[in-house]
Amino acid sequence: MENIIEIEDLTVYYDSLCALDHINLNIKRGDFIGILGPNGGGKSTLLKSILGLIKPSEGSIKILKNSINKTSCSIGYVPQFSKFDKKFPINVMDVVLSGALNRKKKFFLKYSSKDREETMKILKFLKIDEFKDRQIGMLSGGQLQRVLIARALISNPEILLMDEPTASLDASSKAQIYSLLKDLNKDRTILIVSHDLEFISSYVDSVACLNKTLYFKDKTPKYEKLVEKIYGNA
């Protein structure tokens, strides 16, 4: 299987603070990778670097052998919903449709009937179509997380990056989200930042443990002890 993402000697500094230190990581098409590590360990910085939102101080990131600014591969991003303004006066349909703006070449273009049809198809797939007219502040945590996933899927991305998608959710909602992601992984590459060690070990193909530097990428019976060591070094 070919590499869809190739990260070589990625180093990121915020002024004099080192966030990532010479990260080397190859991700194959169809991988489902969990990114673990302590707060401040560089997990979100890694995702934003892959998205092209942060410029590396050193090193490179290639998507299907191309630099980020030249790639035609689409990437979907699901942020932490705790950072999402749930009081904003917008309904579910419009939140998901806003993900289609990434495909527009000009601003102020209206959504097409095709955009709306695709949105309804995704809402039905995620079993939240009944909430299409509901204001986002009226949703449960699990429902809102599905809305944010739907927003990322509207561009039909080949790669899906997710930052703590199950934070603050109960065990039942977490299981539903991870089961959904496993289904989406059938035709997408997924990278997920999470602190849910139990769920991660049950669903992902491999684990990348990150604390400024990459400790390992693996999934073995003893990886839990290595994770404990990394968290202990935070």
Short mmCIF file of the C-alpha atoms (twelve columns), coordinates in Angstrom:
data_MODEL
# 
_entry.id   MODEL 
# 
loop_
_atom_site.group_PDB 
_atom_site.id 
_atom_site.type_symbol 
_atom_site.label_atom_id 
_atom_site.label_alt_id 
_atom_site.label_comp_id 
_atom_site.label_asym_id 
_atom_site.label_seq_id 
_atom_site.Cartn_x 
_atom_site.Cartn_y 
_atom_site.Cartn_z 
_atom_site.pdbx_PDB_model_num 
ATOM 1   C CA . MET A 1   0.000   0.000  0.000  1 
ATOM 2   C CA . GLU A 2   1.398   3.411  -0.952 1 
ATOM 3   C CA . ASN A 3   2.186   6.163  1.514  1 
ATOM 4   C CA . ILE A 4   -0.464  8.874  1.460  1 
ATOM 5   C CA . ILE A 5   1.383   11.093 3.982  1 
ATOM 6   C CA . GLU A 6   5.160   11.307 4.369  1 
ATOM 7   C CA . ILE A 7   6.573   13.393 7.217  1 
ATOM 8   C CA . GLU A 8   10.328  13.879 7.290  1 
ATOM 9   C CA . ASP A 9   12.307  15.608 10.070 1 
ATOM 10  C CA . LEU A 10  9.316   17.829 10.908 1 
ATOM 11  C CA . THR A 11  10.319  20.440 13.472 1 
ATOM 12  C CA . VAL A 12  8.052   23.248 14.643 1 
ATOM 13  C CA . TYR A 13  8.970   26.133 16.931 1 
ATOM 14  C CA . TYR A 14  6.677   28.746 18.444 1 
ATOM 15  C CA . ASP A 15  9.243   31.510 18.918 1 
ATOM 16  C CA . SER A 16  11.834  29.765 21.115 1 
ATOM 17  C CA . LEU A 17  9.495   26.955 22.236 1 
ATOM 18  C CA . CYS A 18  9.935   23.633 20.440 1 
ATOM 19  C CA . ALA A 19  6.540   22.006 19.783 1 
ATOM 20  C CA . LEU A 20  7.718   19.190 17.484 1 
ATOM 21  C CA . ASP A 21  11.270  17.866 17.251 1 
ATOM 22  C CA . HIS A 22  12.331  16.021 14.065 1 
ATOM 23  C CA . ILE A 23  9.221   13.916 13.536 1 
ATOM 24  C CA . ASN A 24  9.453   11.141 10.941 1 
ATOM 25  C CA . LEU A 25  6.227   9.345  10.123 1 
ATOM 26  C CA . ASN A 26  4.847   7.556  7.070  1 
ATOM 27  C CA . ILE A 27  1.108   6.941  6.837  1 
ATOM 28  C CA . LYS A 28  -0.263  4.514  4.286  1 
ATOM 29  C CA . ARG A 29  -3.501  4.912  2.401  1 
ATOM 30  C CA . GLY A 30  -6.303  3.378  4.437  1 
ATOM 31  C CA . ASP A 31  -4.506  3.592  7.793  1 
ATOM 32  C CA . PHE A 32  -6.451  4.346  10.978 1 
ATOM 33  C CA . ILE A 33  -3.929  5.878  13.361 1 
ATOM 34  C CA . GLY A 34  -4.423  7.094  16.912 1 
ATOM 35  C CA . ILE A 35  -2.116  9.878  18.088 1 
ATOM 36  C CA . LEU A 36  -1.533  9.754  21.828 1 
ATOM 37  C CA . GLY A 37  0.466   11.951 24.179 1 
ATOM 38  C CA . PRO A 38  0.246   14.454 27.031 1 
ATOM 39  C CA . ASN A 39  -1.245  17.927 26.789 1 
ATOM 40  C CA . GLY A 40  1.305   20.209 25.160 1 
ATOM 41  C CA . GLY A 41  3.007   17.253 23.496 1 
ATOM 42  C CA . GLY A 42  2.435   18.572 19.972 1 
ATOM 43  C CA . LYS A 43  -0.524  16.464 18.836 1 
ATOM 44  C CA . SER A 44  -2.688  19.341 17.590 1 
ATOM 45  C CA . THR A 45  0.395   21.024 16.108 1 
ATOM 46  C CA . LEU A 46  1.025   17.883 14.067 1 
ATOM 47  C CA . LEU A 47  -2.518  17.928 12.655 1 
ATOM 48  C CA . LYS A 48  -2.320  21.638 11.832 1 
ATOM 49  C CA . SER A 49  1.037   21.091 10.129 1 
ATOM 50  C CA . ILE A 50  -0.495  18.392 7.912  1 
ATOM 51  C CA . LEU A 51  -3.356  20.781 7.115  1 
ATOM 52  C CA . GLY A 52  -0.821  23.422 6.089  1 
ATOM 53  C CA . LEU A 53  -1.991  25.830 8.803  1 
ATOM 54  C CA . ILE A 54  1.446   25.830 10.448 1 
ATOM 55  C CA . LYS A 55  4.672   26.219 8.495  1 
ATOM 56  C CA . PRO A 56  7.464   23.858 9.614  1 
ATOM 57  C CA . SER A 57  10.633  25.371 11.007 1 
ATOM 58  C CA . GLU A 58  12.463  22.412 9.484  1 
ATOM 59  C CA . GLY A 59  11.574  19.293 7.536  1 
ATOM 60  C CA . SER A 60  8.755   18.546 5.110  1 
ATOM 61  C CA . ILE A 61  5.304   17.024 4.738  1 
ATOM 62  C CA . LYS A 62  4.197   15.433 1.482  1 
ATOM 63  C CA . ILE A 63  0.734   14.233 0.530  1 
ATOM 64  C CA . LEU A 64  0.914   11.582 -2.214 1 
ATOM 65  C CA . LYS A 65  4.500   12.689 -2.983 1 
ATOM 66  C CA . ASN A 66  3.452   16.346 -3.402 1 
ATOM 67  C CA . SER A 67  4.053   19.285 -1.084 1 
ATOM 68  C CA . ILE A 68  0.998   20.446 0.854  1 
ATOM 69  C CA . ASN A 69  0.422   23.560 -1.267 1 
ATOM 70  C CA . LYS A 70  0.509   21.491 -4.480 1 
ATOM 71  C CA . THR A 71  -1.534  18.482 -3.438 1 
ATOM 72  C CA . SER A 72  -4.914  17.794 -5.014 1 
ATOM 73  C CA . CYS A 73  -5.774  15.346 -2.222 1 
ATOM 74  C CA . SER A 74  -8.628  16.637 -0.073 1 
ATOM 75  C CA . ILE A 75  -8.308  16.642 3.712  1 
ATOM 76  C CA . GLY A 76  -11.221 16.864 6.131  1 
ATOM 77  C CA . TYR A 77  -10.710 18.298 9.618  1 
ATOM 78  C CA . VAL A 78  -12.840 17.789 12.713 1 
ATOM 79  C CA . PRO A 79  -11.899 20.218 15.525 1 
ATOM 80  C CA . GLN A 80  -12.609 19.767 19.202 1 
ATOM 81  C CA . PHE A 81  -16.286 20.595 19.651 1 
ATOM 82  C CA . SER A 82  -15.457 22.145 23.043 1 
ATOM 83  C CA . LYS A 83  -13.914 24.997 21.006 1 
ATOM 84  C CA . PHE A 84  -16.989 25.273 18.806 1 
ATOM 85  C CA . ASP A 85  -19.336 28.152 19.674 1 
ATOM 86  C CA . LYS A 86  -22.576 26.338 20.419 1 
ATOM 87  C CA . LYS A 87  -24.395 29.632 21.019 1 
ATOM 88  C CA . PHE A 88  -23.889 30.784 17.441 1 
ATOM 89  C CA . PRO A 89  -27.321 31.144 15.737 1 
ATOM 90  C CA . ILE A 90  -26.898 28.516 13.019 1 
ATOM 91  C CA . ASN A 91  -28.684 25.237 12.374 1 
ATOM 92  C CA . VAL A 92  -27.285 21.801 11.581 1 
ATOM 93  C CA . MET A 93  -27.896 22.029 7.832  1 
ATOM 94  C CA . ASP A 94  -25.973 25.289 7.514  1 
ATOM 95  C CA . VAL A 95  -23.062 24.055 9.654  1 
ATOM 96  C CA . VAL A 96  -22.579 21.056 7.375  1 
ATOM 97  C CA . LEU A 97  -23.059 23.122 4.212  1 
ATOM 98  C CA . SER A 98  -20.317 25.489 5.363  1 
ATOM 99  C CA . GLY A 99  -17.864 22.652 4.773  1 
ATOM 100 C CA . ALA A 100 -18.619 22.938 1.062  1 
ATOM 101 C CA . LEU A 101 -17.138 26.452 1.035  1 
ATOM 102 C CA . ASN A 102 -13.701 24.839 0.805  1 
ATOM 103 C CA . ARG A 103 -14.604 23.732 -2.704 1 
ATOM 104 C CA . LYS A 104 -15.686 27.183 -3.836 1 
ATOM 105 C CA . LYS A 105 -13.232 29.259 -5.843 1 
ATOM 106 C CA . LYS A 106 -15.014 32.514 -5.081 1 
ATOM 107 C CA . PHE A 107 -16.569 33.960 -1.971 1 
ATOM 108 C CA . PHE A 108 -20.268 34.746 -1.565 1 
ATOM 109 C CA . LEU A 109 -21.400 31.926 -3.837 1 
ATOM 110 C CA . LYS A 110 -24.715 30.346 -2.939 1 
ATOM 111 C CA . TYR A 111 -24.964 26.675 -2.099 1 
ATOM 112 C CA . SER A 112 -26.084 24.596 -5.048 1 
ATOM 113 C CA . SER A 113 -28.886 22.060 -5.040 1 
ATOM 114 C CA . LYS A 114 -26.169 19.410 -5.356 1 
ATOM 115 C CA . ASP A 115 -24.531 20.728 -2.167 1 
ATOM 116 C CA . ARG A 116 -27.839 20.370 -0.344 1 
ATOM 117 C CA . GLU A 117 -28.472 16.901 -1.745 1 
ATOM 118 C CA . GLU A 118 -25.007 15.750 -0.647 1 
ATOM 119 C CA . THR A 119 -25.552 17.273 2.780  1 
ATOM 120 C CA . MET A 120 -28.820 15.409 3.278  1 
ATOM 121 C CA . LYS A 121 -27.188 12.172 2.122  1 
ATOM 122 C CA . ILE A 122 -24.429 12.568 4.722  1 
ATOM 123 C CA . LEU A 123 -26.867 13.569 7.471  1 
ATOM 124 C CA . LYS A 124 -28.901 10.429 6.769  1 
ATOM 125 C CA . PHE A 125 -25.760 8.274  6.760  1 
ATOM 126 C CA . LEU A 126 -24.782 9.697  10.162 1 
ATOM 127 C CA . LYS A 127 -28.396 9.347  11.393 1 
ATOM 128 C CA . ILE A 128 -28.846 13.021 12.236 1 
ATOM 129 C CA . ASP A 129 -31.073 14.109 9.326  1 
ATOM 130 C CA . GLU A 130 -33.993 14.642 11.725 1 
ATOM 131 C CA . PHE A 131 -31.987 17.480 13.330 1 
ATOM 132 C CA . LYS A 132 -31.249 19.362 10.094 1 
ATOM 133 C CA . ASP A 133 -33.199 22.476 11.169 1 
ATOM 134 C CA . ARG A 134 -32.172 22.401 14.825 1 
ATOM 135 C CA . GLN A 135 -29.911 25.127 16.264 1 
ATOM 136 C CA . ILE A 136 -26.557 23.580 17.193 1 
ATOM 137 C CA . GLY A 137 -26.810 24.635 20.837 1 
ATOM 138 C CA . MET A 138 -29.820 22.336 21.213 1 
ATOM 139 C CA . LEU A 139 -27.834 19.192 20.357 1 
ATOM 140 C CA . SER A 140 -26.264 16.670 22.694 1 
ATOM 141 C CA . GLY A 141 -22.479 16.258 22.662 1 
ATOM 142 C CA . GLY A 142 -22.665 13.113 20.541 1 
ATOM 143 C CA . GLN A 143 -25.074 14.708 18.075 1 
ATOM 144 C CA . LEU A 144 -22.877 17.791 17.712 1 
ATOM 145 C CA . GLN A 145 -19.824 15.617 17.119 1 
ATOM 146 C CA . ARG A 146 -21.654 13.879 14.270 1 
ATOM 147 C CA . VAL A 147 -22.503 17.288 12.805 1 
ATOM 148 C CA . LEU A 148 -18.822 18.268 12.802 1 
ATOM 149 C CA . ILE A 149 -17.916 14.953 11.178 1 
ATOM 150 C CA . ALA A 150 -20.599 15.581 8.543  1 
ATOM 151 C CA . ARG A 151 -19.113 19.018 7.882  1 
ATOM 152 C CA . ALA A 152 -15.712 17.422 7.265  1 
ATOM 153 C CA . LEU A 153 -17.209 14.754 4.977  1 
ATOM 154 C CA . ILE A 154 -19.061 17.170 2.662  1 
ATOM 155 C CA . SER A 155 -15.838 17.699 0.675  1 
ATOM 156 C CA . ASN A 156 -15.461 13.898 0.285  1 
ATOM 157 C CA . PRO A 157 -11.922 13.912 1.717  1 
ATOM 158 C CA . GLU A 158 -9.375  11.155 1.200  1 
ATOM 159 C CA . ILE A 159 -7.840  11.969 4.591  1 
ATOM 160 C CA . LEU A 160 -9.762  12.725 7.789  1 
ATOM 161 C CA . LEU A 161 -7.961  14.472 10.674 1 
ATOM 162 C CA . MET A 162 -9.732  14.551 14.031 1 
ATOM 163 C CA . ASP A 163 -8.756  16.405 17.203 1 
ATOM 164 C CA . GLU A 164 -10.215 14.826 20.356 1 
ATOM 165 C CA . PRO A 165 -13.537 13.858 18.708 1 
ATOM 166 C CA . THR A 166 -14.845 12.096 21.815 1 
ATOM 167 C CA . ALA A 167 -13.744 14.567 24.482 1 
ATOM 168 C CA . SER A 168 -16.460 15.083 27.131 1 
ATOM 169 C CA . LEU A 169 -18.684 12.346 25.666 1 
ATOM 170 C CA . ASP A 170 -20.073 9.484  27.729 1 
ATOM 171 C CA . ALA A 171 -18.921 5.902  27.120 1 
ATOM 172 C CA . SER A 172 -21.921 5.024  24.944 1 
ATOM 173 C CA . SER A 173 -21.450 8.060  22.690 1 
ATOM 174 C CA . LYS A 174 -17.721 7.376  22.425 1 
ATOM 175 C CA . ALA A 175 -18.363 3.814  21.301 1 
ATOM 176 C CA . GLN A 176 -20.838 5.033  18.670 1 
ATOM 177 C CA . ILE A 177 -18.370 7.619  17.303 1 
ATOM 178 C CA . TYR A 178 -15.483 5.131  17.121 1 
ATOM 179 C CA . SER A 179 -17.709 2.540  15.441 1 
ATOM 180 C CA . LEU A 180 -18.723 5.186  12.912 1 
ATOM 181 C CA . LEU A 181 -15.077 6.099  12.272 1 
ATOM 182 C CA . LYS A 182 -14.196 2.450  11.711 1 
ATOM 183 C CA . ASP A 183 -16.888 2.350  9.051  1 
ATOM 184 C CA . LEU A 184 -15.595 5.568  7.440  1 
ATOM 185 C CA . ASN A 185 -12.096 4.082  7.452  1 
ATOM 186 C CA . LYS A 186 -13.166 1.600  4.766  1 
ATOM 187 C CA . ASP A 187 -12.444 4.227  2.109  1 
ATOM 188 C CA . ARG A 188 -10.551 6.952  4.004  1 
ATOM 189 C CA . THR A 189 -7.305  7.392  5.870  1 
ATOM 190 C CA . ILE A 190 -7.951  8.602  9.425  1 
ATOM 191 C CA . LEU A 191 -5.682  10.237 11.994 1 
ATOM 192 C CA . ILE A 192 -7.259  10.815 15.370 1 
ATOM 193 C CA . VAL A 193 -5.857  12.653 18.394 1 
ATOM 194 C CA . SER A 194 -7.293  11.178 21.567 1 
ATOM 195 C CA . HIS A 195 -6.742  10.488 25.264 1 
ATOM 196 C CA . ASP A 196 -9.148  7.522  25.214 1 
ATOM 197 C CA . LEU A 197 -6.589  4.717  25.560 1 
ATOM 198 C CA . GLU A 198 -9.202  2.001  25.998 1 
ATOM 199 C CA . PHE A 199 -11.172 2.965  22.884 1 
ATOM 200 C CA . ILE A 200 -8.061  3.667  20.825 1 
ATOM 201 C CA . SER A 201 -6.679  0.178  21.485 1 
ATOM 202 C CA . SER A 202 -9.967  -1.386 20.380 1 
ATOM 203 C CA . TYR A 203 -10.456 0.440  17.084 1 
ATOM 204 C CA . VAL A 204 -7.292  1.860  15.497 1 
ATOM 205 C CA . ASP A 205 -4.760  -0.053 13.413 1 
ATOM 206 C CA . SER A 206 -1.712  1.551  15.023 1 
ATOM 207 C CA . VAL A 207 -0.712  4.145  17.585 1 
ATOM 208 C CA . ALA A 208 1.722   7.063  17.273 1 
ATOM 209 C CA . CYS A 209 2.910   8.235  20.693 1 
ATOM 210 C CA . LEU A 210 3.994   11.854 20.646 1 
ATOM 211 C CA . ASN A 211 5.592   14.089 23.241 1 
ATOM 212 C CA . LYS A 212 7.400   16.703 21.108 1 
ATOM 213 C CA . THR A 213 9.292   13.814 19.542 1 
ATOM 214 C CA . LEU A 214 7.778   10.613 18.140 1 
ATOM 215 C CA . TYR A 215 8.441   7.725  20.509 1 
ATOM 216 C CA . PHE A 216 7.004   4.980  18.360 1 
ATOM 217 C CA . LYS A 217 4.297   4.001  15.914 1 
ATOM 218 C CA . ASP A 218 3.027   0.557  16.670 1 
ATOM 219 C CA . LYS A 219 0.268   -1.545 18.129 1 
ATOM 220 C CA . THR A 220 1.579   -4.327 20.311 1 
ATOM 221 C CA . PRO A 221 0.456   -5.945 23.581 1 
ATOM 222 C CA . LYS A 222 3.083   -3.926 25.480 1 
ATOM 223 C CA . TYR A 223 2.348   -0.490 24.017 1 
ATOM 224 C CA . GLU A 224 0.311   0.520  27.078 1 
ATOM 225 C CA . LYS A 225 3.488   0.482  29.212 1 
ATOM 226 C CA . LEU A 226 5.252   2.686  26.690 1 
ATOM 227 C CA . VAL A 227 2.344   5.125  26.749 1 
ATOM 228 C CA . GLU A 228 2.596   5.298  30.536 1 
ATOM 229 C CA . LYS A 229 6.310   6.050  30.210 1 
ATOM 230 C CA . ILE A 230 5.648   8.873  27.754 1 
ATOM 231 C CA . TYR A 231 2.941   10.439 29.905 1 
ATOM 232 C CA . GLY A 232 5.260   10.161 32.869 1 
ATOM 233 C CA . ASN A 233 7.852   12.200 30.986 1 
ATOM 234 C CA . ALA A 234 5.415   15.040 30.337 1 
# 
